[in-house]
């Protein structure tokens, strides 16, 4: 089974375009969710090693964890509000 869910443009660097592709794939006879970087360049077009695979059996737990993240959790704070490094004694 192969099904692309969506793509996010990560950017372009020295003529290489990188996208994050989320899909449902079968690997070694087992289905899972694949989140992987794909590149498009003159030398190579296709998936990279950068990514992860969530086996179908644990996907519900992964989805629960992702859904628990709120907009407030990922809100960027101004530099002045960023935590200072702890002093070492």
C-alpha positions as CSV (number, residue, x, y, z in Angstrom):
1,X,0.0,0.0,0.0
2,X,1.3,3.4,-0.9
3,X,-0.6,6.6,-0.2
4,X,0.8,10.1,0.0
5,X,-1.0,12.2,2.6
6,X,0.7,15.6,2.0
7,X,3.9,17.6,1.3
8,X,5.4,20.5,3.1
9,X,8.0,22.6,1.3
10,X,11.1,22.8,3.6
11,X,13.1,25.0,1.3
12,X,15.8,25.2,-1.4
13,X,19.5,25.2,-0.9
14,X,22.1,25.4,-3.8
15,X,19.5,24.2,-6.4
16,X,18.2,21.3,-4.3
17,X,14.5,21.5,-3.3
18,X,13.6,19.7,-0.1
19,X,10.1,18.6,0.9
20,X,8.7,16.8,3.9
21,X,6.4,14.0,2.6
22,X,3.9,12.3,4.8
23,X,2.5,9.0,3.5
24,X,1.2,5.5,4.4
25,X,3.6,2.9,3.1
26,X,4.2,-0.8,3.4
27,X,7.8,-1.9,4.3
28,X,8.8,-5.5,4.8
29,X,5.1,-6.5,4.7
30,X,4.1,-4.1,7.5
31,X,2.1,-0.9,7.0
32,X,3.1,2.4,8.7
33,X,3.1,6.1,8.5
34,X,6.3,7.5,6.8
35,X,7.5,11.1,7.5
36,X,10.5,11.6,5.3
37,X,12.5,14.3,3.4
38,X,12.4,14.1,-0.3
39,X,14.9,16.0,-2.5
40,X,14.8,17.2,-6.1
41,X,18.1,18.1,-7.7
42,X,20.1,17.6,-10.8
43,X,21.9,14.6,-9.3
44,X,19.1,12.9,-7.4
45,X,15.4,13.0,-7.0
46,X,13.8,10.9,-4.3
47,X,13.6,10.0,-0.6
48,X,16.4,10.5,1.8
49,X,17.5,8.7,5.0
50,X,16.2,11.7,7.0
51,X,12.8,10.7,8.3
52,X,10.9,8.3,10.5
53,X,8.4,5.5,10.3
54,X,5.6,5.0,12.7
55,X,4.3,1.4,12.7
56,X,0.6,1.1,12.3
57,X,0.3,-0.7,15.7
58,X,1.6,2.4,17.6
59,X,0.1,5.1,15.4
60,X,-2.9,5.7,17.6
61,X,-0.5,6.6,20.5
62,X,1.6,8.8,18.2
63,X,-1.5,10.6,17.0
64,X,-2.7,11.2,20.5
65,X,0.7,12.7,21.4
66,X,0.7,15.0,18.4
67,X,-2.9,16.1,19.0
68,X,-2.0,17.0,22.6
69,X,0.3,19.8,21.3
70,X,-1.5,23.2,21.4
71,X,-0.8,26.4,19.4
72,X,0.4,27.9,22.7
73,X,3.0,25.1,23.1
74,X,4.7,26.0,19.8
75,X,4.3,29.7,20.0
76,X,7.6,31.5,19.4
77,X,8.6,33.8,22.2
78,X,10.6,37.0,21.8
79,X,14.3,36.7,22.5
80,X,14.0,38.6,25.8
81,X,11.6,35.9,27.1
82,X,13.8,33.0,26.2
83,X,15.2,31.1,29.3
84,X,18.8,32.1,30.2
85,X,21.5,29.5,30.5
86,X,21.8,28.1,34.0
87,X,24.9,29.1,35.8
88,X,27.3,26.3,36.8
89,X,28.8,26.4,40.2
